[in-house]
């Protein structure tokens, strides 16, 4: 199934790359036939709409997460948005030609209604899937030295599928053989978890903090909510064990939201790097991507949009990303983490990822486990909660895999 999805993904990537050029060629051909010397208003309008959409997404995203968008990222997002709009126009053209040619005179109105329904029913979930999986990279302003006075090394390594990744190596205040690998959630990248360095570096933990693909200074533009990102975690652990073997005799993983999903998937793999992760602390994790997307769609959209987004967005995201997101389920994978201990942490009232999803993941964990449910807090407050960080430190200090008999 994954191979089939990947094969479908490649033509879509090619379509994004070529759609603006093909549209320009068709417009030039039409201009010659009509005796025009300038591009048509339709082509110019679609191109300008793509530029406005791409720029708006980058600026809004940068403002929301408190970072800055590189001009190259704005240009890339604008090209992607224009390609998406030209593809939708091409889909509409094919629908119009097919339905209007096939329809007899008395079927013209029903054919037009069917065209509108197909554009609405497939176009909007497609736009949502594209918007959720394409990530303009936003750069943060701070680093561990300027923020907290911690010495650090800027590092670069590769995910197991070759994607270039960027990160920080922050040694403990005193020499330590334990390292915590921090896996951020959606947002600006590694700097969103920089505050956690205060909870670990002075307490005798080395910290490896990196940007997932499509975030910060790492490569890629597509995010998959933890599925392909498992390869980033594996690459980080491989780099850690090779570059700092004495400081990584014990490796603990801490993941937030989608980073928690990636951490579970990496630890559950048969890769030696995944098996080297000794304990997992999961902030606001989810259990199953399809189940979560359907619940959020039904909560946040009115009919019929909730149904369309619930049942079409993830399959369309499969096509967008080339990953089998419809089958991605940390709850099914976490059984393979045994016999390593797992600590699940969630804010009961946080609306971002539902508390029920975290509880289901905890229930699915068959190995040694503990939980911390926090009332009157959201996800952002939970990350900055000193009592929760202390509980995680104590968990890591005591955590050891069960002996396998």
Secondary structure, 3 states (H helix, E strand, C coil): CHHHHHHHHHHHHHHHHHHHHHHHHHHHHHHHHHCCCCCCHHHHHHHHHHHHHHHHHHHHHHHHHCCEECHHHHHHHHHHHHHHHHHHHHHHHHHHHHHHHHCCHHHHHHHHHHHHHHHHHHHHHHHHHHHHHECCCEECCCCHHHHHCCCCEEEEEECCCCCEEEEEEECCCCCCCEEEEEECCCCCCHHHHHHHHHHHHHHCCEEEEECCCCCCCCCCCECCCCCCCHHHHHHHHHHHHHHCCHHHCEEEEEEECHHHHHHHHHHHCCCHHHHCEEEEEEECCCCCHHHHHHHHHHHHCCCCHHHHHHHHHHHHHHHHHCCCHHHCCHHHHHHHHCCCEEEEEEECCCCCCCHHHHHHHHHHCCCCEEEEEECCCCHHHHHCCHHHHHHHHHHHHHCCCCCCC
